[in-house]
């Protein structure tokens, strides 16, 4: 049996830049949330594809909160990278930075975790490389990914709460 291929999170980094145009905004001249989610999905999918070298499909999106409005004319930089992989699924962290270039202001506006599943040409799930974190931040994200995965599975009713051992360790001291 051959050893599973390994990749570092830095090998999956995807950086995407967009300019907020009038067609992207609501009546208050702020970026529409749906447009931002669309861009986040694309950037995250690219990171997952770079990690797996496969076609990927979005399986879930964790909580996305909008901490600061993104205005018409802002430049958005979306940075995504795989934090951990399981069998065929990958967790991708994405950070969104909004920049008012003429005003000289940058703000971190959104962060989220996306989950993708790698599939073969027939659409069936296929194994992906393991993630080997290198930096302290990558190691922290990697360690938390199992808890986030179990929470997603419990909320989707694909795992019983009593089976979520990583979540139990947060709430119950045995």
N, C-alpha and C positions, 0 to 999 in steps of 0.2 A: 504494500500500500504506500503510495507516494505522499510525502508531506504536503500539507496545504500551502499554497502560495501566500506570501506575506507582502504587505505594502505599508508604508508610513502614511499618516494623514497628509503630510505635505505633498505627497504624490498626487493627491486628489484635489488640491486647491483649484477652485474656479472663481475668477473675478470677472464680474460683468458690470458695465457702466451704462447708465441710461440718463437721458435728459428728459425732464418732465415738461411735456408739451401741452398745449391747450386741450387736445383730444384725450389726455390722460387725467384731466382734473374734473372735480365736481363744481357746483355753482359758487363755491367759496374760493375757487382757484387753488384747492388742495388736491394732492394726488388721491385718486380713488383707491380705496383699500383693495378692491378686486384686482386692479391693475398691478398693485404692488405684490399681491399674493401670486399673480401670474409670473411676474419677473422672478420672485423668490423660488417658485417651483422650477423654472427653467435653470437658474443658476445652480440650485441644489441637484437637479437631475444631471447636469453636466459633471458635477463633482462625483456623483454616484457612478456615472458611466466611466469616468477616468479611473476610479478605483476598481471597478469590476470588468472593464472592457466588454461590457454587455449592454443590451437594450435594458432600460429600467422603467418601472412603472411606480407611480406614487402610491404608497400604501396608507400613509397618514401624515397629518400635520398637527404638531402640538400647538398649544396656546400661542396665539400671536396677538400681542397687545400693541397699540399704536401710542407710543409715548410722546411723540411730537409730530405736528403736522408737517408734511413735506409739500413745499410750495411750488407753484408754477415757475419754471426756470431753474429749479434746483437740479443739481447733478447727483445721481444716486449711484453709489458703489455697493454692490452686493458681493460679499465674500463668503464662499461656502467650502466646507471640507468634511470628509467622512470622519466621524469620531470613533465608530466601532462597527464591526460587521458581525453577523450571526451566521446562519447557514446561507440563505439566499438574500437576506435583508441587510440593509445598511442604514445606520442613523447618520444624518447629515446636519451639521450645525451651520446656520446662516446668520450673518450679521449685516445689517443695512445701515449705511452711513449716508446722510443727506448733506449736501454741501451747497451753500449759497456763495458761489465764487466771487461775484462782485462785492458782496458784503463781507467776505473773508470769514464766514462762519461754517463750522462743521458740527453736526450733531448725530449721535448714534440714535437712530429712530426705531429700529425693530431688530428683534432676534427671534429665532425659532429653531425647532428641531423638526426635520422632515424625515420620514422613513420611506425608503425605496426598496423594491424587490427586483433583483436581476432575473431576467427571463431569457429563454432560448428563442430561436426563430419561431417555434410553435406556441410561444406564450407560457411555457411551463417554467416554474422557478428553477434556478440553477445556482450551484455553489459559487460563492465569491471569496476572494482572498481575505485572510485575517488582517486585522489592523494592528500594527505595532507602534504604539505611541512613543514619541521621543522626548518632547518638552514636558515640563511640569504641568502646563495648562492642558496639553493633550492627554496626559496620564489622568488628570482629574476628570476631564470630559469622558474618557474611556471608562473609568471606574463608575461614574454616575449613569452611564448608558444602560446598564443592566436594570437598575431601578426604574429608569424612565421607560424601558421596554416592558417591564412587568406591569407598570401602571397603565400603559397603553393597552396591554392585553387584558387586564382586569376590566378596564372601562369599556372595552369592546366585547366583553363577555366571552373572551377566548381563553381565559385563565380564571380559575377560582381564586378568590382572595386568599384563602388559606394556603394555596400553592405558591404564592408570591413571597418566597423566602427573603429576598432582598428588601422588600417593602416592610416585612414583619420586623426585620432587624432595626429599622428606623423607629418603630413605634413600641416595640415590646423588648424589654430587657430580660433575657432568660438566664 
